[in-house]
Amino acid sequence: MPTVLGLEGSANKVGAGVVRDGVILSNRRATYVTPPGHGFAPGPTGRHHRGAVLGLVAAALSDAGTRPRDLDAVAFTRGPGMGAPLAVVAVVARTLAQLWGVPLVGVNHCVGHIEMGRLLGRAPDPLVLYVSGGNTQISNDPSPGYNIEQLAKSGHRLLDLPYVVKGLDVSFAGLLSHLQAITPKVLATGEATPEDLCFSLQETAFAMLTEVTERAMALTRARHLLLVGGVACNLRLQEMLQDMCRARGAELCPTDHRFCVDNGAMIAQAGWEMLRAGQVTELDQSGITQRFRTDEVEVTWRD
């Protein structure tokens, strides 16, 4: 039963988790929170992770009741993500793997989200919708997506916003700039409230995602939809996808909210799958890749 320590640090969250044979033994995380109105820059975020990661590793091992000699591999996020935070975690992972004499496993961040969702969702062959907030340059208190979700709950008026869907592709280009352009007028005239603006933004973006997901389910004849990524925590998105799945006689499998946001356990789970398939990362190939695309990953652990 392989036991893997996973380290995540692609954005403003740094985490360490331990997984053994498909069981999550621990999951520790720390978040770099900036003052309201400020985004998180690579340098300060990396320094935050550097100060927190070793304590998180120690806590994760303690929570799991494991020692370094019990580990079979150390997995870490290679990308995608912000350079400085990724580099901090990669250095720690390389150092620990050499100190403890275990293999190193470089994991794609997005694949980590998907594998954690597959572990928790128990769907045999799902279609996967991965929705990520990405890196932000606006207020991170506690997070832009969460703030919008809360305000949207009190919104009632749906404003006409750009809606671009072409087959299975969506484009959000122009959505925020259009909102910024109309905001002063609609607020001054009382035509809409901040809550209405957030409601409209959320409904429009999620409607686009739901439309292309339904089209993908029709084309693949999927009976299960797996929702993963940080935005998978959003209850309105879950509700819209749930309605669509029910209409199709399909099942939505949302990820537990504790594991939607970036965490070390998801990296450990993906690393566990890769290790079982003999897919490890040589030290001279363990550099980070900020633009590590999901479709660049060779998935050798699934049929």
Kinemage of the C-alpha trace (Angstrom):
@kinemage 1
@onewidth
@group {chain A} dominant
@subgroup {mainchain}
@vectorlist {calphas} color= white
{ca met a 1} P 0.000 0.000 0.000
{ca pro a 2} L 2.016 3.005 -1.250
{ca thr a 3} L 2.035 6.080 0.982
{ca val a 4} L 2.639 9.438 -0.688
{ca leu a 5} L 3.267 12.924 0.677
{ca gly a 6} L 1.894 15.629 -1.616
{ca leu a 7} L 2.951 19.282 -1.695
{ca glu a 8} L 0.874 21.977 -3.414
{ca gly a 9} L 1.853 25.607 -3.927
{ca ser a 10} L 0.800 26.889 -7.337
{ca ala a 11} L -0.940 30.067 -6.169
{ca asn a 12} L -1.817 31.671 -2.832
{ca lys a 13} L -2.367 28.406 -0.970
{ca val a 14} L 0.384 26.067 0.178
{ca gly a 15} L -0.493 22.608 1.414
{ca ala a 16} L 0.811 19.228 2.465
{ca gly a 17} L -1.201 16.024 2.586
{ca val a 18} L -0.663 12.288 2.898
{ca val a 19} L -2.553 9.599 0.977
{ca arg a 20} L -2.254 5.839 1.358
{ca asp a 21} L -3.966 3.391 -0.967
{ca gly a 22} L -6.768 5.803 -1.873
{ca val a 23} L -7.321 6.975 1.716
{ca ile a 24} L -6.691 10.606 2.715
{ca leu a 25} L -4.704 10.469 5.957
{ca ser a 26} L -4.046 14.202 6.360
{ca asn a 27} L -4.472 17.532 4.621
{ca arg a 28} L -2.875 20.708 5.998
{ca arg a 29} L -3.044 24.096 4.266
{ca ala a 30} L -2.083 27.752 4.761
{ca thr a 31} L -3.350 30.698 2.700
{ca tyr a 32} L -1.523 33.905 1.859
{ca val a 33} L -4.115 36.650 2.355
{ca thr a 34} L -3.321 40.163 1.163
{ca pro a 35} L -4.908 43.412 2.364
{ca pro a 36} L -8.329 44.162 0.813
{ca gly a 37} L -7.986 45.587 -2.667
{ca his a 38} L -4.643 43.931 -3.389
{ca gly a 39} L -3.898 40.803 -5.371
{ca phe a 40} L -1.181 38.315 -4.483
{ca ala a 41} L 2.107 38.851 -6.304
{ca pro a 42} L 4.557 35.994 -6.984
{ca gly a 43} L 7.376 37.264 -4.725
{ca pro a 44} L 5.445 37.809 -1.483
{ca thr a 45} L 3.410 34.656 -2.110
{ca gly a 46} L 6.574 32.616 -2.515
{ca arg a 47} L 8.000 34.050 0.706
{ca his a 48} L 4.792 33.136 2.535
{ca his a 49} L 5.010 29.554 1.266
{ca arg a 50} L 8.683 29.314 2.205
{ca gly a 51} L 7.852 30.239 5.787
{ca ala a 52} L 4.906 27.850 6.068
{ca val a 53} L 5.671 24.714 4.080
{ca leu a 54} L 7.994 22.857 6.461
{ca gly a 55} L 5.583 23.302 9.362
{ca leu a 56} L 2.769 22.003 7.173
{ca val a 57} L 4.819 18.936 6.214
{ca ala a 58} L 5.522 18.147 9.861
{ca ala a 59} L 1.854 18.625 10.776
{ca ala a 60} L 0.651 16.488 7.865
{ca leu a 61} L 2.965 13.627 8.810
{ca ser a 62} L 1.867 13.886 12.441
{ca asp a 63} L -1.836 13.934 11.525
{ca ala a 64} L -1.333 10.884 9.330
{ca gly a 65} L 0.606 9.000 11.978
{ca thr a 66} L 3.448 8.474 9.531
{ca arg a 67} L 7.193 9.029 9.572
{ca pro a 68} L 9.507 9.767 6.659
{ca arg a 69} L 10.557 6.105 6.522
{ca asp a 70} L 6.900 5.147 5.931
{ca leu a 71} L 6.694 7.173 2.721
{ca asp a 72} L 7.068 5.669 -0.737
{ca ala a 73} L 7.250 8.954 -2.670
{ca val a 74} L 7.070 12.729 -2.445
{ca ala a 75} L 4.735 14.339 -4.985
{ca phe a 76} L 4.697 18.049 -5.814
{ca thr a 77} L 2.968 20.464 -8.153
{ca arg a 78} L 5.102 21.150 -11.226
{ca gly a 79} L 2.566 23.551 -12.752
{ca pro a 80} L 0.634 25.358 -13.970
{ca gly a 81} L 0.844 28.291 -11.614
{ca met a 82} L 2.925 31.222 -10.399
{ca gly a 83} L 6.668 30.834 -10.715
{ca ala a 84} L 7.927 31.802 -7.264
{ca pro a 85} L 5.388 29.762 -5.250
{ca leu a 86} L 5.879 26.737 -7.500
{ca ala a 87} L 9.663 26.987 -7.144
{ca val a 88} L 9.488 27.012 -3.338
{ca val a 89} L 7.460 23.809 -3.211
{ca ala a 90} L 9.591 22.127 -5.882
{ca val a 91} L 12.810 22.823 -3.961
{ca val a 92} L 11.321 21.439 -0.738
{ca ala a 93} L 10.009 18.333 -2.528
{ca arg a 94} L 13.364 17.641 -4.209
{ca thr a 95} L 15.207 18.090 -0.915
{ca leu a 96} L 12.887 15.816 1.066
{ca ala a 97} L 12.924 13.106 -1.602
{ca gln a 98} L 16.727 13.019 -1.549
{ca leu a 99} L 16.965 13.173 2.242
{ca trp a 100} L 14.467 10.360 2.684
{ca gly a 101} L 15.618 8.277 -0.273
{ca val a 102} L 12.221 8.060 -2.016
{ca pro a 103} L 11.119 8.775 -5.600
{ca leu a 104} L 9.971 12.208 -6.685
{ca val a 105} L 6.682 12.598 -8.603
{ca gly a 106} L 5.897 15.833 -10.459
{ca val a 107} L 2.137 16.370 -10.765
{ca asn a 108} L 0.066 18.582 -13.026
{ca his a 109} L -2.056 20.815 -10.778
{ca cys a 110} L -5.208 20.349 -12.848
{ca val a 111} L -4.808 16.578 -12.922
{ca gly a 112} L -4.500 16.719 -9.129
{ca his a 113} L -7.928 18.347 -8.910
{ca ile a 114} L -9.387 15.738 -11.261
{ca glu a 115} L -7.887 12.735 -9.491
{ca met a 116} L -9.107 13.981 -6.110
{ca gly a 117} L -12.567 14.407 -7.600
{ca arg a 118} L -12.477 10.893 -9.006
{ca leu a 119} L -11.421 9.519 -5.639
{ca leu a 120} L -14.269 11.243 -3.788
{ca gly a 121} L -16.932 11.110 -6.495
{ca arg a 122} L -16.626 7.400 -7.174
{ca ala a 123} L -17.880 7.913 -10.726
{ca pro a 124} L -16.728 5.076 -13.021
{ca asp a 125} L -16.202 7.045 -16.238
{ca pro a 126} L -17.273 10.678 -15.759
{ca leu a 127} L -17.178 13.708 -17.946
{ca val a 128} L -15.094 16.253 -16.025
{ca leu a 129} L -15.792 19.970 -15.711
{ca tyr a 130} L -12.761 21.648 -14.162
{ca val a 131} L -13.477 25.255 -13.151
{ca ser a 132} L -10.615 27.278 -11.709
{ca gly a 133} L -10.502 30.853 -10.487
{ca gly a 134} L -6.893 31.260 -11.565
{ca asn a 135} L -4.696 34.017 -10.227
{ca thr a 136} L -6.374 37.286 -9.320
{ca gln a 137} L -5.294 40.895 -9.194
{ca ile a 138} L -8.277 42.163 -7.172
{ca ser a 139} L -9.309 41.932 -3.549
{ca asn a 140} L -8.512 38.569 -1.974
{ca asp a 141} L -10.473 38.986 1.267
{ca pro a 142} L -11.327 36.124 1.507
{ca ser a 143} L -11.525 35.619 -2.279
{ca pro a 144} L -13.125 37.405 -5.233
{ca gly a 145} L -15.230 34.418 -6.269
{ca tyr a 146} L -16.594 33.961 -2.768
{ca asn a 147} L -17.411 37.662 -2.451
{ca ile a 148} L -19.270 37.650 -5.766
{ca glu a 149} L -21.190 34.509 -4.801
{ca gln a 150} L -22.397 36.045 -1.545
{ca leu a 151} L -23.521 39.325 -3.145
{ca ala a 152} L -25.188 37.452 -6.020
{ca lys a 153} L -27.495 35.687 -3.561
{ca ser a 154} L -29.257 39.022 -2.971
{ca gly a 155} L -29.369 40.042 -6.644
{ca his a 156} L -32.591 39.818 -8.655
{ca arg a 157} L -32.160 41.673 -11.920
{ca leu a 158} L -30.396 39.913 -14.788
{ca leu a 159} L -28.538 42.409 -16.963
{ca asp a 160} L -27.729 41.695 -20.585
{ca leu a 161} L -24.032 40.771 -20.709
{ca pro a 162} L -21.790 39.308 -23.466
{ca tyr a 163} L -22.544 35.605 -23.953
{ca val a 164} L -20.206 33.778 -26.318
{ca val a 165} L -20.501 30.031 -26.912
{ca lys a 166} L -19.207 28.269 -30.023
{ca gly a 167} L -19.648 24.527 -29.935
{ca leu a 168} L -17.717 23.339 -26.895
{ca asp a 169} L -15.752 26.590 -26.560
{ca val a 170} L -16.627 29.589 -24.432
{ca ser a 171} L -15.175 33.076 -24.390
{ca phe a 172} L -15.361 35.383 -21.396
{ca ala a 173} L -13.640 38.191 -23.306
{ca gly a 174} L -15.424 41.479 -22.763
{ca leu a 175} L -17.503 40.309 -19.827
{ca leu a 176} L -15.717 42.287 -17.115
{ca ser a 177} L -14.967 45.283 -19.331
{ca his a 178} L -18.665 45.529 -20.230
{ca leu a 179} L -19.587 45.388 -16.562
{ca gln a 180} L -17.046 48.075 -15.731
{ca ala a 181} L -18.425 50.283 -18.505
{ca ile a 182} L -22.062 50.089 -17.395
{ca thr a 183} L -21.549 50.060 -13.629
{ca pro a 184} L -21.345 53.838 -12.994
{ca lys a 185} L -24.538 54.478 -14.978
{ca val a 186} L -26.700 51.670 -13.589
{ca leu a 187} L -25.666 52.403 -10.032
{ca ala a 188} L -26.230 56.158 -10.392
{ca thr a 189} L -29.699 55.729 -11.919
{ca gly a 190} L -30.716 52.945 -9.567
{ca glu a 191} L -31.211 50.647 -12.527
{ca ala a 192} L -29.207 47.958 -10.760
{ca thr a 193} L -27.477 47.313 -7.445
{ca pro a 194} L -24.010 45.831 -6.789
{ca glu a 195} L -25.865 42.632 -5.923
{ca asp a 196} L -27.570 42.673 -9.330
{ca leu a 197} L -24.224 43.135 -11.062
{ca cys a 198} L -22.717 40.144 -9.252
{ca phe a 199} L -25.855 38.102 -9.908
{ca ser a 200} L -25.710 38.900 -13.631
{ca leu a 201} L -21.997 38.132 -13.896
{ca gln a 202} L -22.376 34.801 -12.139
{ca glu a 203} L -25.519 33.720 -14.009
{ca thr a 204} L -24.033 34.576 -17.401
{ca ala a 205} L -20.699 32.857 -16.850
{ca phe a 206} L -22.249 29.744 -15.339
{ca ala a 207} L -24.934 29.526 -18.036
{ca met a 208} L -22.177 29.411 -20.637
{ca leu a 209} L -20.407 26.633 -18.744
{ca thr a 210} L -23.624 24.678 -18.301
{ca glu a 211} L -24.479 24.942 -21.986
{ca val a 212} L -21.166 23.581 -23.242
{ca thr a 213} L -21.132 20.893 -20.553
{ca glu a 214} L -24.573 19.669 -21.586
{ca arg a 215} L -23.411 19.564 -25.205
{ca ala a 216} L -20.342 17.558 -24.185
{ca met a 217} L -22.496 15.129 -22.200
{ca ala a 218} L -24.758 14.637 -25.205
{ca leu a 219} L -21.795 13.956 -27.496
{ca thr a 220} L -20.073 11.542 -25.100
{ca arg a 221} L -23.296 10.050 -23.685
{ca ala a 222} L -21.776 10.447 -20.227
{ca arg a 223} L -23.957 9.403 -17.305
{ca his a 224} L -21.863 11.123 -14.631
{ca leu a 225} L -20.520 14.675 -14.435
{ca leu a 226} L -17.572 15.322 -12.142
{ca leu a 227} L -17.216 18.943 -11.002
{ca val a 228} L -13.760 19.906 -9.718
{ca gly a 229} L -11.572 22.959 -9.112
{ca gly a 230} L -11.826 25.910 -6.758
{ca val a 231} L -14.993 27.299 -8.374
{ca ala a 232} L -16.663 23.911 -7.834
{ca cys a 233} L -17.399 25.205 -4.319
{ca asn a 234} L -19.935 27.637 -5.758
{ca leu a 235} L -23.428 26.477 -4.811
{ca arg a 236} L -25.134 28.255 -7.708
{ca leu a 237} L -22.909 26.511 -10.245
{ca gln a 238} L -23.677 23.191 -8.568
{ca glu a 239} L -27.403 23.983 -8.704
{ca met a 240} L -27.382 24.829 -12.417
{ca leu a 241} L -25.400 21.711 -13.302
{ca gln a 242} L -27.621 19.593 -11.058
{ca asp a 243} L -30.728 20.798 -12.900
{ca met a 244} L -29.109 20.043 -16.250
{ca cys a 245} L -28.017 16.567 -15.151
{ca arg a 246} L -31.467 15.704 -13.794
{ca ala a 247} L -33.053 16.725 -17.094
{ca arg a 248} L -30.690 14.327 -18.867
{ca gly a 249} L -31.093 11.477 -16.395
{ca ala a 250} L -27.447 11.880 -15.392
{ca glu a 251} L -25.755 12.338 -12.018
{ca leu a 252} L -23.679 15.266 -10.795
{ca cys a 253} L -20.713 14.322 -8.618
{ca pro a 254} L -19.460 17.478 -6.870
{ca thr a 255} L -16.209 17.365 -4.921
{ca asp a 256} L -16.263 17.829 -1.152
{ca his a 257} L -15.725 21.576 -0.559
{ca arg a 258} L -12.699 20.834 1.641
{ca phe a 259} L -10.914 19.435 -1.390
{ca cys a 260} L -12.196 21.823 -4.091
{ca val a 261} L -9.671 24.500 -3.186
{ca asp a 262} L -5.968 23.846 -3.757
{ca asn a 263} L -4.585 21.304 -1.291
{ca gly a 264} L -1.706 18.894 -0.781
{ca ala a 265} L -3.880 15.779 -0.575
{ca met a 266} L -4.965 16.111 -4.190
{ca ile a 267} L -1.322 16.195 -5.278
{ca ala a 268} L -0.621 13.170 -3.092
{ca gln a 269} L -3.542 11.283 -4.673
{ca ala a 270} L -2.430 12.039 -8.228
{ca gly a 271} L 1.147 11.153 -7.247
{ca trp a 272} L -0.101 7.888 -5.743
{ca glu a 273} L -1.787 6.973 -9.027
{ca met a 274} L 1.324 7.887 -11.014
{ca leu a 275} L 3.628 5.950 -8.686
{ca arg a 276} L 1.553 2.780 -9.045
{ca ala a 277} L 1.960 3.084 -12.814
{ca gly a 278} L 5.725 3.486 -12.459
{ca gln a 279} L 5.628 7.125 -13.521
{ca val a 280} L 8.219 8.996 -11.455
{ca thr a 281} L 10.196 12.183 -12.069
{ca glu a 282} L 13.956 12.124 -12.354
{ca leu a 283} L 15.765 14.867 -10.451
{ca asp a 284} L 17.117 16.500 -13.612
{ca gln a 285} L 13.589 16.604 -15.048
{ca ser a 286} L 11.906 18.083 -11.987
{ca gly a 287} L 11.826 21.739 -12.984
{ca ile a 288} L 8.598 23.699 -12.734
{ca thr a 289} L 6.446 24.498 -15.778
{ca gln a 290} L 4.254 27.555 -15.306
{ca arg a 291} L 2.155 26.804 -18.395
{ca phe a 292} L 1.840 23.061 -17.865
{ca arg a 293} L -1.231 22.176 -19.936
{ca thr a 294} L -3.486 19.350 -18.853
{ca asp a 295} L -3.379 17.774 -22.314
{ca glu a 296} L 0.416 17.551 -22.079
{ca val a 297} L 0.140 14.925 -19.346
{ca glu a 298} L 0.648 11.304 -20.373
{ca val a 299} L -1.971 9.481 -18.306
{ca thr a 300} L -0.525 5.982 -18.029
{ca trp a 301} L -2.463 4.982 -14.928
{ca arg a 302} L -5.902 4.767 -16.578
{ca asp a 303} L -7.230 2.789 -19.522
